[in-house]
Amino acid sequence: MFLLLFALAYLLYWHLSLRWKHAVIILTSLIFYAWYSLGFLVLFLLIIGINFYLSNQLIKNKSRLLLWIGLTIDLGNLAFFKYFYLFAEGIGSLIGNEYVSHLRLNWRADHDFEIFLPIAISFYTFQVIAYLVDSYRGTVSEKVSFRRYFLFIMFFPQFIAGPIMRSGDFIPQIDNPRPTLDRTINGCLLLMQGTVKKVLIADRLGALIGPVYANPEGYDATTLIFLTPAFAAQVYADFSGYTDMARGMAHLMGYDIPENFRAPYLARTTGEFWRRWHITLSSWLRDYIYIPLGGSRVGTLRSYFNLVLTMALGGLWHGADWTMLLWGTFIGVDLVVERFMDQRGIRVLPEGRLADRFRILITFFKFCLGLLLFASPSLDQFVAIVQGLLTWQRGIPVANFGAMLGLSVAGILWTIPQGFEGLRTWLHTHRNVRLAFSTVGVFVVGLLVSLYGDASGSFIYFQF
């Protein structure tokens, strides 16, 4: 559905005037979201309208009251649809009421009713909040038309799962899409790269390790050891694959949108890792939560608390589950330990290339430890995996261990070329090489997908 809509839109796009180009993007975005849910589209449009009005008012009048009204509406909308059952579970446990603790199951059984999560709500909420706050701060100093604001929020290649754009990332380009040959070639390469990551690596890995996460008690310890590195490869290939495709489509339509990954598995510290992984979310958390809390301008202990709280909230943003909150807290504590050691000049390893290789491995290992929480559907599954590892449990092996291992290595190694600026510069200056890759790649990727692309699944970050 997504690719078909893009193909139809693209066939029309470059034959139209600017205003009609915008109309094609907006109409495609509306059709795409309405295909998922017409009711949630109405809600989305209401949120966009309210934020457009409040943002324009804040450009004229820096009213904290208007800012808080907007934040309350945006965060209240997110909290209701995403965290209602989590709040109910917490309140039910606190007051000892089993019915409230399991409200989702009880409502489903008694009334055939359930609160569903609107697709893209986490991403579009953060994007409208950024524009709202920037309007209050003065970062956004001039009003834009509703058409341009609407297109900025609902630019269909990226609004489902990011990157999370700021006004400066996109609005200055809106009236000037540039169809250069370089952008077209780069767009095709990004689309093909994203397809390979998603269809040939992430989906096939998901089909292999999904049953293990669903029933970890039944699998042997060897499978459990490689389970989290395999998921690290899957989630990177899945999410960065989506980002590649979004950026590729934007390039083909004459726009640039931010890069969201930059060789994260080559990071030497956890802090560096989060400057390379989901870059637009990490910078959003820094600018709109960590710094407003006081950042590093306050005392040492308070700055540590701010860091842990920011990452805990970032974890909770990923999902309404206690495992996500614990995962974010784990990352925050790790960052605090790193900062503490750095502030006191504590070095576990000496400087040098060999030590840096060990730092990369240690950082990846810590990320995988956190992924045990991130990937586990519940705390019960997390505990079951840890127990299985500690007791070296016996059980059945994964369906195809060799394929799981090979795909995991391929997914992790795919990050390496991103880390070499020399290679990126060389490719940028050799258009003919990129043109050859894109021409041959269409046939090679098409053949591989037709042969092996039979395990398709939804993008992991669509659920956030």
Backbone torsions as a table, in degrees:
resi	resn	phi	psi	omega
1	MET	NA	-49.1	-177.1
2	PHE	-60.8	-50.8	-178.0
3	LEU	-68.7	-34.9	178.3
4	LEU	-64.8	-45.1	177.6
5	LEU	-60.0	-42.9	179.9
6	PHE	-63.7	-43.1	-179.4
7	ALA	-61.0	-44.1	179.6
8	LEU	-65.1	-42.4	179.2
9	ALA	-64.0	-40.7	-176.6
10	TYR	-67.9	-33.9	178.0
11	LEU	-62.1	-31.8	179.8
12	LEU	-88.1	-32.8	-161.2
13	TYR	-52.6	-56.4	-170.6
14	TRP	-77.3	-2.1	177.4
15	HIS	-94.5	1.7	-171.2
16	LEU	-114.1	161.2	173.4
17	SER	-70.2	169.6	-176.6
18	LEU	-57.2	-48.1	-178.2
19	ARG	-58.9	-40.7	-179.5
20	TRP	-75.9	-27.5	171.2
21	LYS	-59.5	-48.0	177.5
22	HIS	-59.3	-41.2	-179.2
23	ALA	-62.4	-39.3	179.1
24	VAL	-63.8	-44.1	179.4
25	ILE	-62.8	-46.0	-178.0
26	ILE	-64.5	-45.4	-179.5
27	LEU	-63.3	-41.8	178.8
28	THR	-62.6	-41.4	178.2
29	SER	-62.2	-43.9	-179.7
30	LEU	-64.3	-44.0	179.6
31	ILE	-62.7	-43.1	-177.9
32	PHE	-62.0	-45.3	-179.0
33	TYR	-72.6	-37.7	179.6
34	ALA	-64.9	-30.6	177.6
35	TRP	-60.5	-34.9	178.1
36	TYR	-76.0	-50.0	-178.7
37	SER	-165.6	117.3	177.9
38	LEU	-67.7	-38.2	179.0
39	GLY	-62.9	-44.6	178.9
40	PHE	-69.9	-26.8	174.2
41	LEU	-63.8	-42.5	177.9
42	VAL	-59.9	-43.3	177.4
43	LEU	-61.4	-45.4	179.8
44	PHE	-58.4	-45.9	-179.9
45	LEU	-63.5	-36.4	177.5
46	LEU	-64.4	-44.3	178.2
47	ILE	-62.0	-42.5	179.0
48	ILE	-62.1	-45.6	-179.3
49	GLY	-61.7	-45.4	179.9
50	ILE	-62.2	-45.5	-177.8
51	ASN	-68.6	-35.0	176.9
52	PHE	-62.3	-46.8	-179.4
53	TYR	-62.9	-49.2	-177.1
54	LEU	-65.3	-38.8	179.3
55	SER	-63.1	-43.0	178.0
56	ASN	-64.2	-37.5	177.0
57	GLN	-65.9	-37.2	-178.9
58	LEU	-71.4	-28.0	175.1
59	ILE	-63.2	-37.8	179.8
60	LYS	-82.6	-39.9	-171.9
61	ASN	-134.7	110.3	-176.6
62	LYS	-75.6	72.3	-176.0
63	SER	-94.8	119.6	177.4
64	ARG	-64.7	-32.0	178.9
65	LEU	-62.3	-47.0	178.6
66	LEU	-63.3	-39.4	178.1
67	LEU	-60.5	-47.2	-178.4
68	TRP	-68.4	-32.7	174.4
69	ILE	-61.9	-46.4	179.1
70	GLY	-62.8	-45.4	179.9
71	LEU	-63.6	-38.7	179.3
72	THR	-64.0	-43.0	178.8
73	ILE	-64.1	-47.6	-176.5
74	ASP	-66.5	-48.7	-178.4
75	LEU	-72.9	-31.9	176.1
76	GLY	-65.1	-40.9	176.7
77	ASN	-60.8	-46.6	178.9
78	LEU	-64.7	-44.9	-177.2
79	ALA	-62.9	-41.8	-178.0
80	PHE	-63.6	-50.8	-174.0
81	PHE	-77.3	-30.0	-173.8
82	LYS	-99.9	-32.6	-170.2
83	TYR	-119.1	5.2	-177.1
84	PHE	-56.4	-49.8	-177.1
85	TYR	-70.0	-31.7	176.7
86	LEU	-66.3	-43.2	176.0
87	PHE	-61.5	-42.8	-179.8
88	ALA	-61.8	-41.3	178.9
89	GLU	-62.4	-43.6	179.8
90	GLY	-65.2	-43.7	179.6
91	ILE	-66.4	-42.4	178.9
92	GLY	-60.6	-41.8	178.2
93	SER	-66.6	-36.5	-177.9
94	LEU	-67.1	-40.2	-176.9
95	ILE	-96.6	-0.8	178.3
96	GLY	73.6	32.7	-179.4
97	ASN	-108.4	107.7	-176.7
98	GLU	-66.0	-34.1	-178.6
99	TYR	-62.8	-45.0	-179.8
100	VAL	-69.8	-36.6	179.6
101	SER	-60.2	-33.7	-178.8
102	HIS	-117.1	48.6	-173.8
103	LEU	-63.5	-38.9	-179.8
104	ARG	-58.5	-51.3	-178.6
105	LEU	-65.2	-40.1	-177.9
106	ASN	-67.7	-43.6	177.2
107	TRP	-64.5	-38.2	179.6
108	ARG	-64.4	-41.8	-178.4
109	ALA	-74.6	-40.0	-173.6
110	ASP	-85.1	-36.0	-171.6
111	HIS	-126.5	1.9	-176.2
112	ASP	51.8	44.3	-177.0
113	PHE	-128.4	141.5	178.1
114	GLU	-154.0	142.7	174.2
115	ILE	-87.0	118.3	-179.4
116	PHE	-97.1	154.3	-179.5
117	LEU	-88.5	118.7	176.4
118	PRO	-63.2	135.7	179.7
119	ILE	-63.0	139.1	175.6
120	ALA	74.6	5.6	-173.6
121	ILE	-61.7	-37.8	-179.1
122	SER	-66.5	-41.1	-177.4
123	PHE	-72.1	-47.3	-177.1
124	TYR	-70.8	-27.9	176.5
125	THR	-63.6	-46.0	179.5
126	PHE	-65.7	-33.4	-178.4
127	GLN	-71.3	-42.8	179.0
128	VAL	-70.6	-33.1	177.3
129	ILE	-65.1	-42.0	179.2
130	ALA	-59.3	-43.6	-179.8
131	TYR	-67.3	-39.8	179.1
132	LEU	-61.5	-49.8	-178.5
133	VAL	-66.5	-40.4	178.7
134	ASP	-63.9	-32.9	175.7
135	SER	-65.9	-39.1	178.5
136	TYR	-69.6	-40.6	-177.8
137	ARG	-74.1	-20.1	-176.8
138	GLY	96.8	-0.5	175.5
139	THR	-62.1	-39.6	169.4
140	VAL	-97.2	111.9	-172.7
141	SER	-110.4	-12.2	-178.6
142	GLU	-125.9	141.2	177.7
143	LYS	-68.7	148.5	171.0
144	VAL	-116.8	158.2	178.4
145	SER	-68.0	159.6	179.2
146	PHE	-61.3	-36.1	179.9
147	ARG	-60.4	-44.7	-178.6
148	ARG	-70.6	-40.0	177.0
149	TYR	-62.8	-44.8	-179.5
150	PHE	-60.5	-44.3	-179.5
151	LEU	-65.4	-37.9	177.9
152	PHE	-61.2	-44.8	-178.4
153	ILE	-75.8	-37.8	-172.1
154	MET	-108.6	29.6	176.4
155	PHE	-65.1	104.1	-161.8
156	PHE	-61.2	-28.9	178.4
157	PRO	-59.7	-28.4	-172.3
158	GLN	-122.1	-8.6	-169.2
159	PHE	-75.9	-13.9	179.2
160	ILE	-75.5	-43.4	-176.6
161	ALA	-143.7	32.3	173.6
162	GLY	82.4	-174.9	5.3
163	PRO	-59.7	153.7	177.7
164	ILE	-79.1	110.0	-173.8
165	MET	-91.4	148.8	169.2
166	ARG	-99.7	167.4	-178.9
167	SER	-58.1	-40.9	-178.4
168	GLY	-69.1	-18.7	179.8
169	ASP	-73.1	-28.5	-167.7
170	PHE	-133.7	-41.7	-172.9
171	ILE	-57.2	-40.5	178.0
172	PRO	-61.8	-20.8	-179.7
173	GLN	-89.7	-15.7	-166.3
174	ILE	-54.1	-41.5	-176.4
175	ASP	-91.4	7.3	-176.4
176	ASN	-140.3	59.7	174.3
177	PRO	-66.7	131.1	-174.4
178	ARG	-116.8	111.0	-177.3
179	PRO	-88.1	65.2	-179.2
180	THR	-79.2	159.4	177.9
181	LEU	-63.2	-39.8	179.0
182	ASP	-60.4	-44.3	179.5
183	ARG	-63.6	-39.7	180.0
184	THR	-63.6	-46.2	179.1
185	ILE	-62.7	-48.2	-179.6
186	ASN	-62.0	-38.0	178.0
187	GLY	-62.2	-43.0	178.0
188	CYS	-64.2	-42.4	179.3
189	LEU	-63.2	-42.6	179.2
190	LEU	-64.8	-40.4	177.9
191	LEU	-62.0	-43.8	179.9
192	MET	-67.9	-41.9	178.1
193	GLN	-61.5	-44.4	179.2
194	GLY	-63.3	-37.6	178.7
195	THR	-64.9	-43.5	178.6
196	VAL	-61.8	-47.2	-179.4
197	LYS	-59.5	-47.7	-174.4
198	LYS	-72.4	-55.2	-169.0
199	VAL	-81.0	-41.2	-173.5
200	LEU	-91.7	-19.6	-179.7
201	ILE	-114.6	-62.1	-172.3
202	ALA	-63.2	-48.4	-177.0
203	ASP	-65.4	-40.3	-179.4
204	ARG	-70.8	-36.0	173.8
205	LEU	-65.7	-41.4	179.2
206	GLY	-59.9	-39.2	179.3
207	ALA	-65.6	-29.1	-178.8
208	LEU	-82.7	-42.3	-172.0
209	ILE	-98.0	-13.6	178.4
210	GLY	-56.1	-47.6	178.8
211	PRO	-61.8	-28.2	-179.7
212	VAL	-70.2	-44.7	177.9
213	TYR	-64.4	-31.9	-179.5
214	ALA	-71.9	-28.8	-176.7
215	ASN	-144.9	66.2	-175.5
216	PRO	-64.5	-23.6	-179.6
217	GLU	-64.5	-20.8	-175.0
218	GLY	-91.2	-4.8	-173.6
219	TYR	-111.1	154.8	-177.0
220	ASP	-75.4	164.3	-174.7
221	ALA	-65.4	-32.5	178.8
222	THR	-61.1	-42.1	175.9
223	THR	-62.3	-42.5	-178.5
224	LEU	-65.7	-32.3	178.4
225	ILE	-62.1	-44.2	-176.5
226	PHE	-88.3	-1.6	-175.6
227	LEU	-64.6	-47.6	-175.6
228	THR	-72.4	-43.2	172.5
229	PRO	-57.9	-34.8	177.2
230	ALA	-65.2	-40.1	177.7
231	PHE	-68.8	-34.0	176.4
232	ALA	-59.7	-41.3	176.7
233	ALA	-67.5	-41.1	-178.8
234	GLN	-64.5	-49.7	-174.6
235	VAL	-67.5	-34.6	176.0
236	TYR	-66.3	-48.4	-178.2
237	ALA	-64.3	-36.5	-178.6
238	ASP	-69.3	-53.5	-173.5
239	PHE	-75.5	-44.2	178.1
240	SER	-69.2	-27.8	174.9
241	GLY	-64.0	-43.4	175.6
242	TYR	-61.0	-45.3	-179.2
243	THR	-61.3	-42.4	177.3
244	ASP	-58.0	-45.1	-179.2
245	MET	-66.3	-40.4	178.1
246	ALA	-62.6	-45.5	179.1
247	ARG	-66.2	-36.8	178.5
248	GLY	-63.6	-45.3	177.9
249	MET	-62.9	-40.8	178.5
250	ALA	-61.5	-43.6	177.3
251	HIS	-57.7	-45.1	-178.5
252	LEU	-64.4	-25.3	178.1
253	MET	-94.3	7.7	173.8
254	GLY	89.5	16.0	-177.0
255	TYR	-124.0	158.1	171.8
256	ASP	-112.4	134.8	171.4
257	ILE	-124.1	157.7	-168.4
258	PRO	-63.6	148.6	171.5
259	GLU	-73.1	141.0	-175.3
260	ASN	-113.4	-12.9	179.6
261	PHE	-138.1	141.2	177.9
262	ARG	-144.2	81.0	178.1
263	ALA	49.6	57.3	-175.3
264	PRO	-63.0	-31.4	-176.6
265	TYR	-80.6	6.6	170.1
266	LEU	-103.6	6.4	-179.6
267	ALA	-68.9	142.5	-178.2
268	ARG	-97.0	-13.2	177.3
269	THR	-140.1	164.2	177.0
270	THR	-66.1	-37.6	176.7
271	GLY	-60.3	-44.5	177.5
272	GLU	-65.3	-37.4	179.7
273	PHE	-57.1	-45.1	-177.1
274	TRP	-79.0	-4.0	167.5
275	ARG	-90.8	-6.3	-179.4
276	ARG	-114.1	-21.8	-175.2
277	TRP	-107.5	131.5	-178.9
278	HIS	42.9	58.2	-170.9
279	ILE	-56.6	-41.2	-175.7
280	THR	-69.5	-31.0	175.3
281	LEU	-72.7	-44.7	-179.2
282	SER	-58.9	-43.6	180.0
283	SER	-70.0	-32.9	176.7
284	TRP	-64.2	-47.1	179.4
285	LEU	-60.3	-39.2	178.5
286	ARG	-64.2	-48.4	-171.1
287	ASP	-79.5	-27.8	-172.6
288	TYR	-115.3	-4.8	173.8
289	ILE	-126.5	-57.4	-173.6
290	TYR	-62.9	-51.0	-178.1
291	ILE	-66.5	-44.9	176.1
292	PRO	-60.2	-27.9	176.2
293	LEU	-72.1	-11.9	-178.0
294	GLY	122.9	-17.2	177.6
295	GLY	54.3	-131.7	178.7
296	SER	-99.7	6.7	-178.0
297	ARG	-79.4	-15.2	-179.7
298	VAL	-92.2	-171.9	-179.6
299	GLY	-63.1	166.2	-175.2
300	THR	-60.1	-50.0	-178.3
301	LEU	-64.1	-39.4	178.8
302	ARG	-65.8	-38.7	178.6
303	SER	-65.4	-36.4	175.7
304	TYR	-62.9	-44.7	178.6
305	PHE	-60.9	-43.9	179.0
306	ASN	-58.7	-40.0	-178.6
307	LEU	-66.5	-46.4	179.8
308	VAL	-64.5	-43.8	-180.0
309	LEU	-62.5	-42.8	180.0
310	THR	-60.3	-46.5	-178.3
311	MET	-72.2	-32.5	176.2
312	ALA	-63.3	-43.4	177.3
313	LEU	-66.5	-36.0	175.3
314	GLY	-63.2	-38.5	175.7
315	GLY	-64.6	-43.6	-179.8
316	LEU	-66.1	-30.4	175.5
317	TRP	-57.9	-33.4	-177.6
318	HIS	-71.7	-22.6	-178.9
319	GLY	-179.7	148.5	-178.7
320	ALA	-85.6	70.1	-179.2
321	ASP	-149.7	146.8	-179.0
322	TRP	-63.4	-28.2	177.4
323	THR	-61.8	-36.9	179.6
324	MET	-68.5	-39.5	177.4
325	LEU	-63.6	-43.1	178.4
326	LEU	-65.8	-38.4	178.5
327	TRP	-61.7	-48.1	178.4
328	GLY	-62.5	-39.4	178.3
329	THR	-64.6	-41.0	177.2
330	PHE	-57.7	-44.5	179.3
331	ILE	-64.0	-44.1	180.0
332	GLY	-60.0	-43.4	178.7
333	VAL	-64.1	-41.5	177.8
334	ASP	-60.3	-43.2	178.2
335	LEU	-63.9	-38.5	178.1
336	VAL	-64.2	-43.7	178.8
337	VAL	-60.8	-43.6	178.3
338	GLU	-61.5	-44.1	-179.2
339	ARG	-66.0	-41.1	178.3
340	PHE	-58.7	-46.7	-179.2
341	MET	-65.7	-39.2	-179.1
342	ASP	-67.7	-40.6	-179.8
343	GLN	-64.9	-28.4	-178.1
344	ARG	-103.5	9.0	175.4
345	GLY	67.3	25.7	-179.4
346	ILE	-82.3	123.3	179.8
347	ARG	-122.5	118.8	177.0
348	VAL	-80.5	-35.6	-179.7
349	LEU	-119.5	149.2	177.4
350	PRO	-72.9	170.0	175.6
351	GLU	-75.4	157.1	178.2
352	GLY	133.2	162.8	-176.0
353	ARG	-63.8	-42.8	-178.7
354	LEU	-63.2	-43.6	178.3
355	ALA	-64.2	-35.6	177.9
356	ASP	-63.0	-35.1	176.9
357	ARG	-63.2	-40.5	177.3
358	PHE	-66.8	-37.7	177.7
359	ARG	-62.2	-39.1	177.7
360	ILE	-61.9	-44.2	179.7
361	LEU	-65.1	-41.7	-179.7
362	ILE	-64.8	-42.2	178.9
363	THR	-63.0	-42.1	178.3
364	PHE	-65.2	-39.4	179.1
365	PHE	-62.5	-43.3	179.1
366	LYS	-65.3	-38.1	177.0
367	PHE	-61.9	-41.9	178.6
368	CYS	-64.8	-37.4	176.0
369	LEU	-59.1	-43.9	177.8
370	GLY	-64.9	-35.3	-179.1
371	LEU	-65.4	-21.9	174.3
372	LEU	-57.1	-39.1	176.6
373	LEU	-76.4	-44.5	-176.3
374	PHE	-59.6	-43.1	-173.0
375	ALA	-86.3	-18.5	-177.6
376	SER	-73.2	127.7	180.0
377	PRO	-60.8	-25.2	179.4
378	SER	-157.3	171.4	177.3
379	LEU	-63.5	-30.1	178.8
380	ASP	-62.1	-45.0	178.4
381	GLN	-65.8	-38.2	178.3
382	PHE	-61.1	-47.4	179.1
383	VAL	-62.5	-39.5	-179.9
384	ALA	-63.5	-39.8	178.7
385	ILE	-66.2	-46.0	179.9
386	VAL	-62.9	-43.6	178.0
387	GLN	-62.1	-41.4	179.2
388	GLY	-61.9	-36.5	178.2
389	LEU	-72.4	-44.0	-176.9
390	LEU	-68.5	-32.1	-178.8
391	THR	-96.7	-0.1	-177.2
392	TRP	48.5	59.0	-172.6
393	GLN	-66.0	151.4	174.9
394	ARG	-94.5	151.7	-179.5
395	GLY	175.5	-168.1	-179.2
396	ILE	-81.5	150.3	175.2
397	PRO	-79.1	165.3	175.7
398	VAL	-63.1	155.1	-172.4
399	ALA	-53.5	-44.4	-179.0
400	ASN	-142.4	88.0	-174.5
401	PHE	-62.5	-40.6	-179.4
402	GLY	-61.1	-43.4	179.0
403	ALA	-66.0	-40.9	178.8
404	MET	-60.9	-44.5	-178.8
405	LEU	-66.2	-45.3	-178.7
406	GLY	-64.3	-44.1	179.1
407	LEU	-66.8	-35.0	178.3
408	SER	-64.4	-45.5	178.7
409	VAL	-62.0	-43.5	179.9
410	ALA	-61.6	-43.5	-179.5
411	GLY	-64.5	-40.9	-178.3
412	ILE	-72.8	-42.0	-179.3
413	LEU	-67.8	-21.7	-178.6
414	TRP	-62.3	-21.9	179.7
415	THR	-74.2	-21.0	-169.8
416	ILE	-62.5	-47.6	-178.5
417	PRO	-57.2	-28.8	178.2
418	GLN	-62.3	-24.9	-174.5
419	GLY	-85.1	-4.0	-177.8
420	PHE	-107.9	99.8	-178.2
421	GLU	-63.0	-32.4	179.3
422	GLY	-61.2	-41.8	178.9
423	LEU	-66.4	-43.0	179.4
424	ARG	-62.3	-42.1	179.2
425	THR	-65.6	-41.2	-179.8
426	TRP	-62.8	-44.6	178.5
427	LEU	-64.8	-36.9	-179.5
428	HIS	-64.8	-33.6	-177.2
429	THR	-90.6	-4.5	179.6
430	HIS	-117.5	81.9	-176.8
431	ARG	-61.3	-38.4	-176.9
432	ASN	-63.6	-34.6	177.6
433	VAL	-65.4	-45.3	179.1
434	ARG	-65.1	-36.7	178.3
435	LEU	-65.4	-39.6	178.3
436	ALA	-65.6	-43.9	178.1
437	PHE	-59.3	-44.2	-177.4
438	SER	-68.6	-36.2	-179.5
439	THR	-69.1	-50.4	-179.8
440	VAL	-69.4	-36.2	-176.5
441	GLY	-60.8	-34.6	179.3
442	VAL	-56.2	-44.7	-177.9
443	PHE	-75.6	-42.2	-177.9
444	VAL	-66.1	-48.8	-179.6
445	VAL	-64.5	-41.6	177.7
446	GLY	-59.3	-42.7	179.1
447	LEU	-65.1	-46.2	-178.9
448	LEU	-63.3	-42.0	179.6
449	VAL	-64.9	-40.0	179.2
450	SER	-66.6	-30.9	-179.2
451	LEU	-84.3	-39.7	-169.9
452	TYR	-122.1	-3.4	-175.1
453	GLY	-88.9	57.7	-176.0
454	ASP	-111.1	14.2	-176.8
455	ALA	-121.7	34.2	-171.4
456	SER	-62.0	145.4	177.6
457	GLY	-148.1	169.8	179.8
458	SER	-71.5	159.1	177.6
459	PHE	-68.7	138.7	-177.3
460	ILE	-57.6	-41.8	-174.1
461	TYR	-79.9	-3.2	172.5
462	PHE	-64.3	-26.8	-177.6
463	GLN	-78.0	-5.7	-178.3
464	PHE	-100.1	NA	NA
